[in-house]
Amino acid sequence: MSKRLNPHIVAPQAIKPMVDMEAYLAGCGLEHSLIELVKMRASQINGCAFCLHMHSRDARAGGETEARLYLLNGWRESSLYTDRERAALAWTEALTLVAQTGAPDADYEGLFPHFSEAEAVNLTMLIGTINAWNRLAVGFRSQHPKAWSAKVAA
């Protein structure tokens, strides 16, 4: 697979609002571990190797376990995820696959035992943002590093 253009270089002003949104999301109150799980799950669905590489590294640097990362694709069958994480992952799948799912009421309603309305908005913005990053990375064939450092980068 050959790399295409680099949108960060070609159109930095188009990318800037995305970077600003990332800064907002990092400080919005959602826990780092949840943010990384959502980014990983959407990136799995979208087949974004670049983002999977980045967010698995970031999750591990934040203390995430290997087991939870390995089992993320099967989160519905695993007891390793909290009810809050499960609600977020269901909403992530529903919105990432919105053309097929239509954002079911059950997934929407499943948020509110675990998230405030403001948190639900922030979570939804997080899901939309990682899906946009996935489309940039997949569309322009962004390449992850070929060597996987044994040391977790901070």
Buried (B, 14 or more C-beta within 10 A) or exposed (E): EEEEEEBBEEEEEEBEEBEEBBEEBEEBEBEBBBBBBBBBBBBBBBEBBBBBBBBBBBBBEBEBEEEBBEBBEEBEEBEEBEEBBBBBBBBBBBBBBEEEEEEEEEBBEBBEEBBEEEBBEBBBBBBBBBBEBBEBBBEBEBEBEEEEEEEEEE
